[in-house]
Structures are given as C-alpha cells and as structure tokens.
Amino acid sequence: GIAPVPGGGYGVRNYVLESGFGLFVAWSMFLSLLVLFTFMTVGLFTTWAVVGCFLGSVFQTRWNSLPLTSGHTVLVAVLFCLVWSHCGARLSVDAWRRRRGSSGDAAAFQPIWPLRLIRAQIAVVYLTSGVFKLLGPAWRSGSAVHYTTTQNVYGRLFHWYGFPPGFEWMFTLLTYITLVWELTFPLALLHRRTRIAALVAG
C-alpha cells in the first residue's frame, strides 16, 4: 500500500512524497508495523502493540487503499475489537512476566464481548460472501473453482502436471461445498460442536 495513487496523493502522503521522504517513511511504516505485529503475536507490551497495529493499519488505508483488499478491512475491524480486550492476559510474554512477579493470577476473568464482536464480524463476512456468490452464475453452475484453478497463478501448476482423468467433478463438489459452508457458517457458530466442525472445514 505504499505506491502513490495515479494523479497524485492527498494529505500526509502527498506532503511526504513531495518532500522526498517517501521511501524513508514507507520503510519506517513497514518496519514499525512488522515490529508491532510481532509484539502483538507473542504478547509483549500487548495493549500498546494492539493499539499501534490498529492505528498503523488504519494509516495504511489512508496512505493508499488501492492495493489493499477486503481482507485488510476485516483485519482493521478485528484489531478494533481487540483494542477493547485485555489481550496480554493469557498465553503471552506479558502474562509470563506477571506470573514471575506475583504469586496469584489476577487475570482469571475478562469480558467476553470483544470475542463475541469478532465472531459476529467474521460470521457477517462469510454470510455476505456466500450470498454474493449465489448471484454469480459460475457458482450456481458449480464451475467457479474450475475457473479459479485455471487462472495464471494456479493454471501453471496444472499445465505442468495436468488434470487427472475424471477430476472435474471434484471442482464442482468444492464449489458447492464452499457455498454451503459460507451460507451456514453463522448458524454453525451458535453451538460449540458445530463451531469446531465449521472451523476445521474452513
């Protein structure tokens, strides 16, 4: 997301690029986000790392949203939910450091609503994805996965190794399995057993 939008930028990005600091700022932003996401993953200074990841990811969209996908939008939404939870309470370097410094576990309980909010967000993403897939004739006919695997990215693999005889039925099956999974995913999240099955299938 560092390349300037054709026709010039706006705000901070335009000033930075015109000042000749574009490459320096770009690398600084990239390396800062790399460090922040690493800290968030291992749980080191977790509260500040999560806030930094959220603000940095929002800044990326303001810098240049052209190369970013909807996956980045979901990432920003999930980070927003994580800002309100105590992420460093368990399975983190922060929790390990706290345990070494005290005898008790002060973070035994915390609010569940940030997790529920993330779950609802992901459920809506997959449900809307499934509904919009239903509008596509390739998904309704069962040929969408076939067309996906014959694109340039995947087509080269099959060009060298070829399709096994009678393999096309599997692409049709995978197309319909994808549709069913995305449309039923929000319902599957309501119960623990179906939730695990849905996540494994996904």
N, C-alpha and C positions, 0 to 999 in steps of 0.2 A: 504493500500500500504506500510505497514511497514515491513512485513515479508521478510527476505532475500531471494533472488533468489537461488535455489539449485545450488551448485557448487561454491558459493562464490560471493561476490559483486564486485564492482568496484568503483574507485574514492573515494569520500567523504564517501559514505555509508560503504565501506569496512574498511576504517580507523576508522570510528566511532564504528562499531561493534567490531573490533579487540581491540579497546581501552577500551571496556567495558561500553561505554556510550550509547549504542544502545537504551535502554529503556528510558533514560532521554531525549535524542534527539528526540525520537519518540513522547513522550508525549508533549514535548515543541513544536514540529512542529504541532501536532494535536490541542493543546490549542491555539497556535498563530493563526492558520487558523480559528478556531472557533470564536475567538475574531474579527479577520479581516473581516470575512464574516458577522458577526453580525453588525459591524460598517458600512459595505457597505450597508447592508439591510436597516438600519434605517437612513443612510445618515449622519453619524458622521465622521468628517475628511475624507470625501468621496474620494477625489482624492488620498490620500495616502493609504486608505483602498483598493481601487480597484487595485492599483499598487501592493500592498502587496499580495492580493488574487491571482493576475495573477502570480507573481513570486513564491509564495508558491505552486500553483497548478502545475507550470512547474517543480519545485523542486520535487514534489511528483512523477512525471513520471520519473525523473532521479534517485530517490531513489529506486523505484521498480515499474515498469509498469505492472508486472504480474497480479495483481488482478484488475487493472483498466479496465474499459470498454470504448467503443467508446463514451459513454456519457461524460466521463471525457475530451476527446479530444474536444468535442463540447463546454464544459464549458470553456476550455482554450482559444478556438477561440473567444467565446463571450466576455470573460474577456479582451482579446487583443483589441477587438473593443471598449469596454467600457473605456479602458485606454485613448483613444483619445477624449472622450466626457466629458463634464462637468456634471458629474452625480449628484453632490450635488446642482444643480441649482434650482430644484423644488422638492416638496414633500419629504423634508429631514430635519433633525435636523440642518444641516448647513444653509439651506435656512431660517429656522425659526430664527436662531441666527442672520443672516444678516438682516432680516426684523426688528428685535428688535433694531438693532444698527443704522439703517438708515431709512429714510422716503421713498426712491424710491426702485423700483425693477430693479436692474442692470442686471439681468439675464433673461430678457424677451425673448431674441432670442439666439439660438446657432446653430451650424452646424448640418444638418440633416444626413450627410453621414455616421456617425457611426451607426445610426439606420438602414439605408439602407444596410450597410455592414452586420449587424447581420441578417437582414431579408433575404438577399441573401444566407448567410451561412446556415440558417435553411431550406430554400427552397431547396438547393442542397442536404442537408442531407436527407430530406424526398423523394425527387425525386429519388436519387440513391437507397434509401431503397426500394422504390416501384419497381424500375427496377430489382433489385436483387431478390426481392420476386417473380417477374414474371418468373425467371429462376427456381424456386422451384416447383416441381410437386404438392406438398401439397397445395400451394397457388393457382395454376391453377385449381386444382380439387375442391377447396373450403373446404378442410378438415384441414387447418393449425390451425385455432382457436380451433377446436376439440382436436387436438393433444396437443396444448398448455395447455388446461384446464384439460387434463388427466395426466399431469406431476405430480410428487410427491408434488410440492408446492400447486397446485390447486386441484389435484385429491383427497386429503384427505377431502376437503370440500364437494365435490360431492359424495365421498364414504359414508359419514355420512347422507347426505340429499337426495342423489340420483338425477338423472335427471328426470324432469317432463316428462310425456309421450309426444312424438312428439316434443321434444325440439331441436333435432339435426338440423332442418332446420335453426334455429337461428344462430348456429355456422357457417353454410355455408354462410348465409347472412352477418354475421360480417366479415368473411374472405374477401368477395368481396367488402364490404364497405371500409375496411381498404386499400385494393389495390387501389380502385378508389380514395379514399381521398389522399393517398400518391402521386399518379401519377398526380393528378390535383392540388395539393397544391400550387406549384409555380405559376400556372396561376391564382388561386384564390386570391393570394396576390396582384395582379395588380390593383384590384378595391376595394374601401372601403367596399361596401356591401358584396361582396363575401369573402373579407378578414375576416370580422366579422363572417360570417357563417362558414368559414373553421376553424377558431379558436375555435368556440363553438363546432363544430362537433369533432374537435380533442380532 
